[in-house]
Structure formats: structure tokens, C-alpha cells
Amino acid sequence: MELASQLSDDFEELTALHPSVTTGNPAAGDISLRLDRDGDFGAAKPALRPEAYRLKTTDGSVDIVGGGDKGLYYGTRTLLQAVLGSPDRKSLPVGTAVDYPNYAVRGFMLDVGRRYFTPEFIKSYLHWMGWLKLNTLQLHLNDNEISPPGGDWFKAISAFRLKSTNPEFAGLGAEQGYTRQDWDSFEDAAATNSVTIIPEIDSPAHSRSFIEFKPELGLNNGNSDHLDLSKPETTTFMKRVFAEFVPWFRGPTVHIGIDEYPTNLADQFKTYVNTMAPYVRSLGKSVNGWGSFSAMSGGGAGYDKGMAINSWNNGWYSPKAAIADGYKVINSNDNWLYVVPFASYYHGQGLNGREIFTSWAPNIFGGGQDLAVQDPNLLGAMPAVWNDLVGEDYTELQVHDLINKSFDALAQKMWSGNAAGADYAAFQSRVTAVGKGPGTGYLGSGQTPGDLAYGRPVTASSTEIPAFPASYAVDGDDFTRWSSAYSDDQWLSVDLGSQQQVGSVRLDWEVAYGKDYDIQVSSDGTNWRTVAERRGRETAGSDTLTFPATTARHVRMHGVTRGTGYGYSLYSLEVFS
């Protein structure tokens, strides 16, 4: 009933439909939701059957069967996406689909330790992740800048983002942090969208926030971001931190960090790992850690084996080395999957969605470390955003714009690759059509009220620049754009799906603007008539052209003269009645 009510609300948010909710035997015209843990879900691995579903559409009725709660939820996401991808946004193709993931962990890690992200942002991402069938959000809850001013760690920027009311930890949590109420709201949103949150409390490196709270626990008399593991009270304190906050966490797993500690202290490091991992398990959680054992100790011999490892760097601890040492791994390979916003390293402008779609998969690590597809020791993948540049001025929505370039492609490859055969342009067209799903309005990408062109199929005279496809002009995102070939006679056309009354068009030009252009309409996409003209425009930016209301299915911008030596480039083409 909860999922059915959620689905009904989602229909109302995303479409003109609002199904009512009831129980009992389904009748003609109904959408039926059922659980069948022993159902036929094709070649789904036994461990992944709870996330599998079967969607059957007949003439007028829909039957969704889930192998578990998550599978049933994912079936409702596909149902909504199919409706949004239909020409009239209220129809479905007839047939049966059986769908299931290839990997158990389909994740994303966000560094909120170095930069605060609002609860609204995090909850919006939980909704978007559920829409994409991503199931794991790791929040990196503490960290610090990499190089403090003049080497003085007492001046370093650092933060721990959980704020307890326990007097023992008064002052540990940053002012911009998350209360228990905030965290509960994250867990609620995660449960609604079939996402598991993995909280990460990172130590014994990246630990300036703990040392600032208790300077006596830091190396070099506190002038460090490394804990002093030679002191028993250091481990005692960290146990107290985990004991305080683990009860907040509803998911089964806690990440304990454990990377990039001084290699000359490897023995102390090993003792710490072998103490903290079983301690966190004693609190009722499984344990994950960052791969570091090759760099620290030459391998994983002698380390606690009850962990899963994020293999983030082939030199620090490669996936093959970790598996040989008895661990299961998650692909967080830095060369492929790290983003440091606006840095000159680690994909500072975001991952390339096309490259991810065509060349990467969860078993790809590079450097001779690729694993077999669906290797039984490979749990899945988890790209990461690290906010190393603590002094840079950028917003959480600017970070979102970087993530947005590849998130859909990453989700597709983590779920089932691109075996269906769609090319990247077709995939992006589909992404634009279905949008980001319910509950994501905060992210700033979406339909302008009344815009008839949003998410509709588009064609263009040229797609010479693959990174800027035509679909970007109608995706509701203010930061993506279509760009044409470098010639005057170019056009971009949108299919509204049916005959509509239109009376104005708004264009948002990138630097490569149009100087002279026409707005044309058509009923069949072949025979065009001009309803508005712009001549002599001199700048980029927004331009609204209004004309007597007319009936049309197709609307296009037809360029006559470019304003620059480049082509035509539009952030958006919006059509209104």
C-alpha cells in the first residue's frame, strides 16, 4: 500500500494521471503490484533476485511482480519512465519485460566532510538515485584540506558533519552539520527510494577534525591530520565516536576509512585496523574500508578479513591484489571514477558520459587490473566526488552540474551495461525524455511551467559535436546545451507529440548565438511556415519571440546568420501556448 500510494503521487507529480489506490484482485485497467519471491526472473543471480522484477502490459492493464520490495519499487520506476517516454505521456507499449541488475553495489560517494551539502540536496539525490536504480549512497562525513597554510595544521579547514547532543561530544560536530533529525530524514528518504546509506567516519588519516577536538591525540603534538596510534587513548576515543553515532545508522554497513596513513607507521596502522573493524562489527554493522594495504604493508597479510574494500587506486591496493588476499571489492578506481570539482586533476569538469557509456564497466580498472565481467568477488562500483579545493568558491548545484554529465550513464553501466544495443545519442534522448524523476526539483533541472518542449524528441540539422547533442536543448538543465556545425543554415526542431496551440518560443543562447533566425511550425515535420523572425541580434542570452497563437505539432529554430564564427548553441528551446 505504501508503494502504491507513492506511485500514485509520483504519477500526479510527473504526468496528468492520478491513479487511485485499492487492494484486492486486479480488474481491467488496473496497475497491479505483487511480490513473488519465487517468481521467474530470468537469469537474475540468486543474491540479486530481490531487486529483480517482471513488468507485463496488456491492452489496458499492467502487472508488476517484484522478487522483493526493491524489485517491486524498480518496476514502478520503469513503469513511470515508460509513460514519460511515450508520445502522449499516458501510454505504454504492450509486452513483457524481465529486468534485474548485474551487480549488488550500484553506488555513489559524496565528500561532505570537506564541503557541506544541504539536507535538501542529499534528499534530492536519494530520489534521483532511486529513479536510476542506484542503491548505495556513501557519505564521507569528515575530512580536511590536503595542505594547510604554511604547513600549520592548526590553521587547517576541517569538519566532522554529525552533531550530537551528548555533552561528551560538544564542539566536535561542525556548525554546518547534520543533527539526528537531519540524519533520520536522510534514512527516511533512502528507504522510500530503495537506497542504502553507508556512513563513513574516516580515520586514522584525514582526521584533523578529531585532532582539533582533542589535540593530544594527533601526531607531532597535534600538528597533523593523522591520529597518533601509539597512544591507547586514541583508539579508545575513536571507539567512543563510533559507539555514539552508529545507532543513528539504519543501514547494515559502516565505512571506517583506513587509507593514506604514514607508511613508516604500518605496524601501528595494522593494529588499529584489526581493532576497529571487529569493534564496529560488534556494534552490529558490517565494515568497508578504502584499499591501502599494498602501500602500507606490501599486501593484505595479517589484516582483518571481515571487510569489503573500495579499490580506489591500483598502486595503493589493486582489485586483483585485494581479491587474492581474500576480500570482495568495489570499483572506485580514481583514474576512471574520481571527480574533484574544478581541479586540474581527477576530472575537474566532471566525468565524460559518452566515455563512461562506451568504454567503462564495473569490471574495468585499467592498468592491467580489469576483472572478468560479473566476477563473483566484484560487488559493484562507486564513483566518488572529492571536494579537495576547500578554498574554491562553488555551490552544491555547480557540483551537481558536473555529476549530471555522467550519472545516468554510470547508472546504466552499473545496472546492466549497454547490452541492449542503444548508442549514446539514443540513450541521451531517452534520459532527456524521462527526466530525473519525482522529488528532484531542488536540483534546478526540470520543466519550466507550461513548457511544451520539455523532454520531447528533438532533431537537428547537424550533431557535429557529440558532447552537445540536440536533446540537451529540451532537458530542463540550464547548464547543458546543443551546438551545431559551423555554418549559417542550421536548425533545431522539437516534436510536441501531438497538435498543440503554440504562441511563443523562448531561446537561451550560449556564447555562439544566432544573429538572424526564424521560428517555424509544422503539422507533419516536413512542410514549414515561419511565424516569427529575429534580425540583428547582438548578444547571447534569453530571447522570447511571441506570435499569434497557431496549431502545430513541430516547432523549430531555423538559423539564417550566425552571430559568431562558431555554430549555433542553445542552452534551451522552450515552447509555450
C-alpha positions in Angstrom: 0.0 0.0 0.0 2.8 2.4 0.8 4.5 1.8 -2.6 1.1 2.0 -4.4 0.4 5.4 -2.7 3.9 6.6 -3.6 3.4 5.5 -7.2 0.1 7.3 -7.4 1.6 10.5 -6.0 4.5 10.2 -8.5 2.1 9.9 -11.4 0.4 13.1 -10.2 3.7 14.9 -9.9 5.1 13.8 -13.3 2.0 13.4 -15.5 -1.6 14.3 -15.9 -2.6 11.0 -14.4 -3.5 10.2 -10.8 -4.5 6.6 -10.2 -6.5 5.7 -7.1 -5.2 3.0 -4.7 -7.0 -0.1 -3.5 -6.4 -3.7 -2.6 -7.9 -6.9 -3.9 -8.0 -8.7 -7.2 -7.0 -6.5 -10.2 -9.5 -5.7 -12.8 -9.2 -4.4 -16.4 -7.4 -1.1 -16.5 -5.6 -1.6 -13.2 -1.9 -1.4 -12.4 -1.2 -4.5 -10.2 1.7 -4.6 -7.8 2.7 -8.0 -6.4 5.6 -9.7 -4.6 6.7 -13.2 -5.7 10.0 -14.2 -4.2 9.9 -17.5 -6.1 8.9 -15.9 -9.4 10.6 -16.3 -12.8 13.1 -13.5 -13.2 15.2 -15.0 -16.0 19.0 -15.2 -15.4 19.0 -13.0 -12.3 21.6 -14.2 -9.8 20.0 -15.7 -6.7 21.5 -13.0 -4.5 20.1 -10.3 -6.7 16.6 -11.7 -7.2 15.1 -9.3 -4.5 16.0 -6.5 -6.9 14.5 -8.2 -10.0 11.1 -7.5 -11.4 8.8 -8.5 -14.2 6.5 -5.9 -15.9 3.7 -7.1 -18.2 1.5 -4.8 -20.1 -1.6 -6.0 -21.9 -4.3 -4.0 -23.7 -5.3 -1.8 -20.8 -3.7 -3.4 -17.7 -0.3 -3.6 -16.1 1.1 -6.3 -13.8 4.4 -5.6 -11.9 5.9 -8.5 -10.0 8.9 -8.0 -7.7 11.3 -10.6 -6.4 11.5 -8.4 -3.3 10.5 -4.9 -2.1 13.3 -3.3 -4.1 12.4 -5.2 -7.2 8.8 -4.1 -7.0 10.0 -0.5 -6.5 12.2 -0.6 -9.5 9.3 -2.0 -11.6 7.3 1.1 -10.7 10.2 3.3 -11.8 10.3 1.6 -15.2 6.5 2.0 -15.5 6.8 5.7 -14.9 9.7 6.1 -17.3 7.9 4.2 -20.0 4.9 6.6 -19.6 7.1 9.6 -19.7 8.8 8.3 -22.8 5.6 7.8 -24.7 4.4 10.4 -27.2 1.4 11.4 -25.2 2.8 10.8 -21.8 -0.1 8.5 -20.8 0.5 5.3 -22.9 2.6 2.2 -22.5 4.0 -0.4 -25.0 2.4 -3.8 -24.8 4.6 -6.7 -23.9 6.7 -8.3 -21.0 10.0 -7.1 -19.6 12.1 -9.0 -17.1 14.8 -6.8 -15.6 17.5 -7.4 -12.9 20.9 -5.9 -12.0 24.3 -7.3 -12.8 25.9 -6.0 -9.6 24.9 -5.8 -5.9 26.5 -2.4 -5.3 25.5 0.4 -7.6 26.7 3.4 -5.7 27.9 7.0 -5.4 30.1 8.6 -2.8 29.9 12.3 -1.8 32.5 14.0 0.2 30.5 16.2 2.7 33.4 16.4 5.1 35.4 19.0 3.1 32.3 20.8 1.8 28.8 21.0 3.4 25.9 19.8 1.3 22.4 20.8 2.4 19.9 18.2 3.5 17.7 19.3 0.6 20.5 18.3 -1.8 21.1 15.0 -0.2 17.5 14.0 -0.2 17.1 15.1 -3.8 20.0 12.8 -4.7 18.4 9.9 -2.9 15.3 10.4 -5.0 17.3 10.7 -8.2 19.4 7.6 -7.3 16.2 5.5 -6.8 15.0 6.7 -10.2 18.2 5.4 -11.8 18.1 2.2 -9.8 21.3 3.1 -7.9 21.1 1.6 -4.5 24.0 2.9 -2.3 24.9 6.4 -1.2 28.2 6.7 0.8 28.6 10.0 2.8 32.2 10.8 3.6 31.5 12.6 6.9 34.8 14.0 8.0 37.9 15.4 6.3 40.2 18.3 5.9 42.2 20.3 3.4 45.2 18.5 1.9 47.9 21.1 2.6 47.3 23.6 5.4 48.6 27.2 5.2 52.4 27.2 5.7 52.2 23.6 6.9 50.4 24.7 10.1 47.7 22.2 10.7 46.2 24.3 13.5 45.1 26.7 10.7 43.6 23.9 8.5 40.0 23.8 7.4 38.3 20.6 8.6 34.9 19.3 9.6 33.0 16.4 11.1 29.4 16.7 9.9 27.4 14.9 12.6 26.2 16.9 15.6 25.4 15.0 18.7 23.5 16.4 21.7 25.7 14.3 24.0 27.9 16.7 26.1 30.9 14.4 25.7 31.0 15.5 22.0 30.0 19.1 22.3 32.0 21.0 19.7 33.1 18.0 17.7 30.4 18.4 15.0 30.8 21.4 12.6 28.3 24.3 12.8 27.2 23.3 9.3 26.4 19.7 10.2 23.7 17.2 10.4 21.6 16.6 13.5 19.9 13.3 14.4 16.7 14.8 12.9 18.6 15.5 9.7 20.0 12.1 9.5 16.7 10.5 10.2 15.3 12.4 7.2 18.1 11.0 5.1 17.3 7.5 6.2 13.6 8.0 5.5 14.2 9.3 2.0 16.7 6.4 1.4 14.1 3.8 2.4 11.4 5.4 0.2 13.7 5.2 -2.8 15.3 1.8 -2.1 18.8 3.3 -1.3 21.1 2.2 1.5 23.2 4.9 3.1 26.8 3.9 4.0 28.1 6.5 6.5 31.9 6.9 6.5 33.8 8.1 9.6 37.4 8.3 8.3 40.5 7.6 10.4 43.3 7.3 11.3 44.3 9.7 8.4 42.0 12.6 7.2 41.3 13.1 10.9 42.0 16.8 11.5 38.5 17.4 12.9 39.1 14.8 15.6 42.6 16.2 16.4 41.2 19.7 16.6 38.7 18.4 19.2 41.4 16.6 21.1 44.9 17.9 20.0 46.7 15.4 22.3 45.5 12.6 20.0 47.4 13.9 16.9 50.8 13.1 15.6 53.5 15.8 16.0 51.9 17.2 19.2 48.7 17.8 17.2 50.2 19.5 14.2 48.9 16.8 11.8 45.8 15.3 10.3 47.0 11.8 11.3 46.0 10.3 14.6 48.7 9.2 17.0 48.1 5.4 17.2 50.9 4.9 19.7 48.5 6.2 22.4 45.9 3.8 23.6 43.5 6.7 24.3 43.4 7.4 20.6 41.7 4.1 19.8 39.5 4.4 22.9 38.3 7.8 21.7 37.5 6.6 18.2 35.6 3.7 19.6 33.5 6.2 21.6 32.9 8.1 18.3 31.6 5.0 16.6 29.6 4.0 19.6 27.9 7.4 19.7 26.9 7.6 16.1 26.4 4.0 14.9 23.0 3.9 16.5 21.9 6.7 14.1 22.6 4.5 11.1 19.9 2.2 9.8 21.8 0.5 7.0 23.9 -2.6 7.6 27.3 -1.2 6.7 29.7 1.5 8.1 32.8 2.6 6.3 35.9 3.2 8.6 38.2 4.9 6.1 41.7 3.5 6.7 43.8 4.9 3.9 46.8 7.2 3.3 48.4 6.9 6.7 52.2 7.3 7.0 53.8 4.0 5.8 56.6 4.1 8.4 53.9 3.5 11.0 52.4 0.4 9.2 52.6 -1.8 12.3 50.5 0.7 14.4 48.2 1.1 11.4 47.6 -2.7 11.2 46.9 -3.0 14.9 44.4 -0.1 14.6 42.6 -1.7 11.6 42.4 -5.0 13.4 41.0 -3.4 16.4 38.4 -1.0 14.8 37.0 -3.4 12.2 35.8 -6.0 14.7 34.7 -3.3 17.1 32.4 -1.8 14.6 31.1 -5.3 13.8 30.4 -5.7 17.5 28.1 -2.7 17.1 26.0 -4.7 14.6 27.4 -3.4 11.4 29.4 -4.9 8.5 32.6 -2.9 7.6 34.0 -1.3 4.5 37.4 0.4 4.0 39.5 2.1 1.4 42.1 -0.1 -0.2 45.6 0.8 1.1 47.3 -2.4 2.2 49.8 -2.7 -0.7 51.2 0.8 0.0 51.1 0.4 3.8 52.4 -3.2 4.2 53.1 -4.7 0.8 49.8 -6.6 0.9 46.9 -7.6 3.0 48.6 -10.4 5.0 47.7 -10.1 8.7 44.8 -7.7 8.2 41.2 -8.3 9.3 39.4 -10.1 6.5 35.9 -9.2 7.5 35.7 -6.1 5.3 34.8 -5.1 1.8 37.4 -2.9 0.0 36.9 0.1 -2.1 39.7 -0.4 -4.7 40.4 3.3 -5.4 44.0 3.2 -6.7 45.9 0.3 -8.3 49.1 1.2 -6.6 47.6 1.6 -3.1 45.7 -1.7 -3.3 44.7 -3.1 -6.7 41.5 -5.2 -7.1 43.4 -8.3 -8.1 45.6 -8.0 -5.0 42.7 -7.4 -2.7 40.8 -10.4 -4.1 44.0 -12.6 -3.8 44.1 -11.6 -0.2 40.5 -12.7 0.4 38.5 -9.5 0.0 35.5 -8.6 -2.0 35.9 -5.3 -3.8 34.0 -2.3 -5.0 35.3 -0.4 -8.0 36.1 3.2 -7.0 39.1 3.5 -9.3 40.4 7.0 -9.2 41.6 7.2 -12.8 38.1 6.3 -14.1 35.7 7.4 -11.4 37.0 10.3 -9.3 35.8 13.9 -9.7 37.4 16.8 -7.8 35.2 19.8 -8.8 37.1 22.4 -10.8 40.5 21.0 -10.1 43.2 20.4 -12.7 43.2 16.7 -11.9 40.7 13.9 -11.3 38.1 15.1 -13.9 37.7 18.5 -12.5 35.0 19.3 -15.1 33.1 16.0 -14.5 33.3 12.6 -16.0 32.7 12.2 -19.7 29.3 10.5 -20.0 30.0 9.2 -23.5 33.3 7.7 -22.5 31.6 6.0 -19.5 28.9 4.7 -21.7 31.1 3.3 -24.4 34.3 2.3 -22.7 33.8 1.7 -18.9 32.0 -1.0 -16.9 32.2 -2.0 -13.2 34.9 -4.6 -14.0 37.2 -2.0 -15.7 40.0 -0.7 -13.5 42.7 -0.1 -16.1 46.4 -0.7 -15.7 46.1 -4.5 -16.3 43.7 -4.8 -13.4 40.4 -5.4 -15.2 38.4 -8.2 -13.8 36.1 -10.6 -15.5 32.5 -9.4 -16.1 30.5 -10.1 -13.0 33.5 -11.6 -11.2 32.0 -13.1 -8.0 34.4 -11.1 -5.9 33.4 -7.8 -7.5 30.4 -6.3 -5.6 29.9 -3.4 -8.0 31.1 0.2 -8.4 31.0 3.5 -6.6 32.2 6.7 -8.3 33.2 9.5 -6.0 33.2 13.3 -5.7 36.0 14.7 -3.5 35.9 18.3 -2.6 39.7 18.8 -2.2 39.6 22.5 -3.1 38.2 23.7 0.2 39.1 27.4 -0.6 37.3 27.5 -4.0 34.0 29.3 -4.4 31.5 27.0 -5.8 28.0 25.8 -4.9 26.5 22.4 -4.4 24.4 22.9 -7.5 27.5 23.6 -9.5 28.8 20.2 -8.2 25.5 18.7 -9.4 26.1 20.1 -12.9 29.4 18.2 -13.0 27.8 14.9 -11.7 24.9 15.4 -14.1 27.2 14.9 -17.1 27.6 11.2 -16.4 25.3 10.0 -13.7 22.8 8.4 -16.0 25.5 6.6 -18.0 27.1 5.4 -14.8 23.8 4.0 -13.5 23.1 2.3 -16.8 26.5 0.6 -16.8 26.3 -0.5 -13.2 22.8 -2.0 -13.7 23.2 -3.9 -17.0 25.8 -2.4 -19.2 24.6 -1.3 -22.7 23.9 -4.8 -24.0 20.5 -3.6 -25.3 22.5 -2.0 -28.1 21.4 1.6 -27.8 24.0 4.1 -28.9 24.9 7.1 -26.7 22.8 9.6 -28.6 19.7 7.4 -28.4 20.4 6.8 -24.7 20.7 10.5 -24.0 17.5 11.2 -25.9 15.8 8.7 -23.6 17.4 10.3 -20.5 16.0 13.6 -21.5 12.6 12.2 -22.1 12.3 10.6 -18.6 14.0 13.3 -16.6 15.2 12.9 -13.1 12.0 11.6 -11.5 9.9 12.8 -8.6 11.3 14.8 -5.7 14.3 16.3 -7.5 13.1 19.8 -8.1 15.7 21.2 -5.8 18.4 20.3 -8.2 17.3 23.1 -10.5 16.8 21.0 -13.6 13.4 20.4 -14.8 10.4 21.6 -16.7 9.6 25.3 -16.8 5.9 25.5 -16.0 4.0 25.4 -19.3 6.9 24.4 -21.5 5.6 22.1 -24.1 9.0 21.2 -25.5 10.5 19.8 -22.2 11.7 16.2 -22.7 10.2 15.9 -26.2 12.0 14.3 -29.1 14.3 16.7 -31.0 16.2 16.6 -34.3 18.8 18.9 -35.7 20.5 19.8 -38.9 23.8 18.7 -37.5 25.2 16.9 -34.5 28.9 17.5 -35.3 29.8 17.9 -31.7 28.8 14.7 -29.8 29.2 16.3 -26.4 26.4 18.7 -27.1 23.5 16.7 -28.6 20.2 18.2 -29.6 18.4 16.6 -26.6 20.3 19.0 -24.3 18.2 21.9 -25.5 15.0 20.4 -24.0 16.3 18.7 -20.9 15.4 21.5 -18.5 19.1 21.8 -17.4 20.4 25.4 -17.5 24.0 24.1 -18.0 23.7 21.7 -20.9 23.5 22.8 -24.5 23.1 21.9 -28.2 25.7 23.0 -30.6 25.5 22.9 -34.4 28.1 22.7 -37.2 29.9 25.9 -38.1 27.7 27.2 -40.9 24.7 29.6 -41.2 21.9 27.3 -42.4 21.3 25.2 -39.3 18.1 24.2 -37.4 16.8 22.5 -34.3 13.3 21.0 -34.3 11.1 19.7 -31.4 8.2 17.3 -31.8 5.5 18.2 -29.3 3.9 14.7 -29.7 0.5 15.9 -30.9 -1.1 19.0 -32.3 -0.8 21.8 -29.8 -1.7 25.5 -29.7 1.6 27.5 -29.5 2.1 31.2 -29.2 5.6 31.9 -28.0 9.1 30.4 -28.0 11.9 31.2 -25.6 15.5 30.6 -26.6 18.5 30.8 -24.2 21.6 31.3 -26.4 25.1 30.3 -25.4 28.1 32.5 -26.5 27.6 31.1 -30.0 24.3 32.9 -30.5 22.2 33.4 -33.6 22.2 36.9 -35.2 19.3 36.2 -37.6 16.8 33.3 -37.2 13.3 32.2 -37.8 10.8 30.4 -35.7 8.8 27.9 -37.8 6.0 25.5 -37.2 4.7 22.4 -39.0 2.0 19.8 -38.6 3.9 17.0 -40.3 7.6 17.9 -39.7 8.0 18.4 -43.5 6.1 21.5 -44.5 7.1 24.5 -42.5 5.8 28.0 -42.2 7.5 30.9 -40.4 5.6 32.5 -37.5 8.3 34.8 -36.1 11.6 36.3 -37.1 14.6 37.8 -35.3 17.0 40.0 -37.1 20.1 41.8 -36.0 20.5 40.2 -32.5 23.9 41.2 -31.0 24.2 39.2 -27.8 23.9 35.7 -26.2 21.3 35.1 -23.5 17.5 34.8 -23.4 15.2 35.8 -26.3 11.4 35.4 -26.3 9.5 35.5 -29.6 5.7 35.9 -29.4 3.4 35.4 -32.3 -0.4 34.9 -33.0 -1.5 31.6 -31.5 -1.4 28.7 -34.0 -1.8 25.0 -34.0 1.3 22.8 -34.7 3.0 19.6 -33.7 6.5 20.6 -34.7 8.4 23.8 -33.8 11.9 24.7 -34.9 14.5 27.4 -34.7 16.0 27.9 -38.2 19.2 29.8 -38.3 19.8 32.3 -41.0 23.0 34.1 -39.9 25.4 33.2 -37.1 26.4 35.8 -34.6 29.9 34.4 -34.2 32.4 32.3 -36.2 31.1 29.2 -34.4 27.8 27.4 -35.0 24.5 27.9 -33.2 24.5 26.9 -29.5 21.3 26.8 -27.4 21.0 26.1 -23.7 17.3 25.7 -24.1 14.4 25.9 -26.6 11.1 26.3 -24.7 7.7 26.4 -26.4 4.5 27.9 -24.8 0.9 28.1 -25.7 
